[in-house]
Amino acid sequence: MKFIIKLISLSVLISLFTACESEEILSSDFDGKVPYPLIEEGTTEASQLAFNMLEEHELHMYYNLEGEEALQAEYGALSLASRFGDGIIAADEERAVVFLKLIDEMFDLFSDYRELQLARRWMLVGNGFSSSTAEQLNTYGYSRDILYYNTQGTQILSSVNNTFEFDLSLTKEMLLFAYFHAYFDYKYDITEDFTSVSGDIYRQYTFHSVPFYTSATEYDEEGATDAGFVHPWGPQSISLKPHEDWESYVVWIISRPKAERDVWLDTKPLIKAKYDIVVESMMTDLNMDLEALSSQWQSVGI
């Protein structure tokens, strides 16, 4: 009898732990409460843009937070010490205006897909991550200066400053990664027919070396594209959950001109196979026409 009671107690504890763990992993805590800190319209162009995003998109957008203030969220402090070694620096306001305008355009474009945007609290910061994959991808001519904090529903975009020449296409690509990342990571089931195309090449565990990264600054694009990867973020995927690869295809299709993509689609069979799966699945599952969105996103400027 004592054994049965202990067994029941253990089952209850396991159930409670599993429920708590699943809730934190599978959903953002963001519930649309009053922004923290409060967002006011102000007199500058940046402050007005941020306020309009709150009014139009219910998006809590910050560009001028720094230091300890930037770490405070409605749900507690963000753990960023390891990401920003010198602390958080506020975004440059002139460059922030450019980002804010593009983000507004992006949310307008995806207005029919509100459920995909789990992160409703966005931060633009001036400095870059002290150590991150983003630095490597920028070396390869890509951009992915983003970080997602699920438990606070916070999306962070770094390096929003004027210390480098602005690249519109790479910035638009990065914003798409920021928009889709949390949804594909926590909510979307990647189809087996997609994962099987490059399945033997994905990393098996997080601590394994990344395929096609020959050094910290060298990426074997020819080998990667032959294996069915269209972006350096794709090989970062872990075989048990290759959402980064799927996300890289969605972003690649929307952010890159069709003529540019056709070079690989016409010469790389594995890329074409995965492209067909992604396009069909996104239409079937989400009623999202990626090629139509690509045409619209290509026309967006500043």
N, C-alpha and C positions, 0 to 999 in steps of 0.2 A: 504493500500500500504506500509506504514511504517513497519507494522507487517511482510509482505512478505519479505521486504528487510532485516530486522533483522533476519528472519528465514534462508534466504539464506546465510547471513554472518556467522551465527552460524554453519550451515552445512559445510561451507568451512573450518572454524576453526577446527571443529571436524575431518574433513577428513585429514587436514594437521597434526594434532596432532597424529591421529591414524597411518598415514603413517610413521611418524618419530619414533613412539614407536615401530611399527612392525619391522622396519628396524634394530633397535638396538637389539631387542629381537631375531629375527629370523636368523641373519647372523653375522658372525664375520667381523670386519672391516679390518682384515688382507688382504692385496692385493699383497703380494710378493715384496714389495719395498726393498730398500737397508736396511740391518739390522741396528738397533740402540740399543746400540752402534755398530760400525763396528766390524766384526769378522775377525780376522787375524789368519793365520796358526800357528805362533809361533814355539817354539822349544820343548815344553813339549808334552807328549803323550795326555794329556787332550785337549790342544789347537789344536792339529792336528786332533783329533777325532771330535771336535766341528766344525772345518773348513770343514772336509769331509762331515759332515751332511748338511752343507750349500750347498756344491757342488753337492752331490748326491740326497738329499731329499728336498732341498730348505727349510730346517728347521733352524730357527734362535735359536741356542742353546747356553745358557749361564750357567756357573758354578762358575764364580769368581766375580760376582757383589755383592756389599754389601752397606749398609747404604743408603744414599740418591741416589747414582748412580743407585742402583737396582730399585728404584721407577720410574725412568724416562724411558718412552717408546716413540716410534715414535708418538703415539697419545695422549701424555700427561702423567701425573704422575699417578701411581697406588695408590689406597687408601688402604694401608696395615697397618695403624697404629693400628687398633683394632685386627689385626691378629698376628702381631709380636710385642709384647709389648716392647722388648728391641732392636728393629730395626732388619734389615736383616743382617745375617752373611753369608759370602761366603761359599760355599760347600767345604768340605775337598777334596783336589785334588785327593788323592789316591782313595777315595770312589767314587768320581765323575767319574773317569775312568771306574769303574765297571758299573755305571749307563749308561754312554755314550755308552759303548759297547752293553749293553742290548737294549737300545733304538734304536741303529742302526740296530740290529738284528730284532727288532719288526717292524721297518719301511720297512725293506726288506721283511719281511713276509707278510705285508699288502700292498705291492707295487701296487696291482691291485685295491685297495680301497682308493685311494688318496682322493676322495671326502668326505670320512668319517672324515678326520682329519681337523677340523675347526681351531684348535689352531696350528699355525705354528711358534709360538715364545714360547720357553720353558726355564724356569729358574730352576736350581738346587740350593737350598739354604741349609746352614748348620744347622740352628736351626729349631725347630718345631713351629707349630702354638700355640699361647698362650692359646687358648681355642677353641677346635674343636672336632668334632665327631671322627676324626682320632685317638685321644688319647684313646678313648673308644674302638674303633675297634681293636687297637693294643693290648689292654688288653685281648680281646677275642681270640687272636691268628690270627687276620686278619691284613691287612695293607691298609690304604687308605690316605696317607699323600699328598693329592693333592688339588689344588685350581684352579678354572678356571675363568679368567676374560674375558668375551666375548667381551666387547667393544674394548679391545686391542688385542684380539686374543692370550692372554698369558696364558700358562699353568705353574703352579708352583708346584714343587715337593720339599717337605721339609724334614728335618732330614737326609740330605745327609752328614753324618759325621761318624767318627770311634768310637763314644762313646758307641755303642752297637754292639753285635755280628751280623754279616751280615747273613741274611736269604734269600737265592736265590729264593725259591718258593714264599715267600710273596712279595718280591720285584718285581718279574715278574708279580704277580697278580696286584700289585699296578700300574705298568706301563700300563697294559691293561685297568684298570679303567681310567687312564689318557688319553689313546688313544680314548676310546669310549664315554667318558662322555658328551662332548659338543654336539656331533652328536645326541645322543639319547635324550638329553635335548631339543635341539632346532630344530631338523630336522625330527625326526622319529616318526611316528604315531603308538602308541601301540595299538594292536588289542583288541577289546572288549572281545573276548573269553578268552584272557589272564587275563585281569583285573578282570573279573567276578569270577575267581577261588578264589582269596583272597580279593575280593573287599570290603567285609564288615569289614575287619580288618585294611585296610590302614588308616593312619591319615586323618582326615577330613580337618584339617587346620594346618598351620605350627606351631602354638603354642600349639598344643595338645601333650600330652605325647606319646612317641613312644611305640607301642605294643611290648611286650616281653622284654623290658628293665626294669627289676625290680629295678635297682638302677644305679648309674653312672658307676658301674663296674661289674654289673651282667646282663647277657643276657640269657634268657630262650631258649636255642637252641632246646630242645625237643619240646616245644610248638610251636616254630617258624617253625620248619621243618614239624610238623604235619599240620600247616596252609599253607604250600606251599612256605616257604622262605628258600633259600639256603645260605644266607649270611646276617649278621647283617645290611648291607646297605639296604636290601630289605624292611624291615618294616619302614624305614625312609620315604618311598614314601607317597605322598599325593594322596588321592583318585582321584582328578581331573587330575593328571598327574603322574602316577606311573612309570616314566622312570627309577628311581633308581632300582626298582625291576627287570625290564627287563634287565638293564645293569648288574645287579648282576648275572643273569642267563648266559648271554653271557660270562662274565668273568669267572664264575665258570666252565662252560663247557670247555673253552679253557685252563684255568690255572690249573685245578685239574685233576689228572690221572683218567682214566675211571674206574678202579677198585675201587677207593675211592668214586667216584660219584655213582656207582652202588649200594652201600650200602643203599643210600636214594632212588634211583630210583626204587629199588626192594621192598622197605618197606613203602614208603610215596606216596600214590596215587596222592595227589595234586601236589607234586613236579614232578612226572612223567607226569601229564597232562600239566603242564606249560612248562616242558622241550620239549615235543613233539611240542607244539605251537611255541616255540622260534626257534627250529631247522628248522621246516618247513618254518616259515615266513622269517628267515634270508636267507634261500636258495632261496625262491621265490622272495623276494624283492631285495636282494643284490647279489644273486648268491654266497653266502658265506657258505661253508661247514664247520660248526663249529667243527665237530669231526675230520675232516682232519687237520684243523688248530691246534686243540688240540694236535694231534700227533706230528706235527712239532714243536710247542712251547715247548712241553715236552722235546724235544731233545736239546734245546738251553741251553748252559751253559756259563761259563766265563773262 
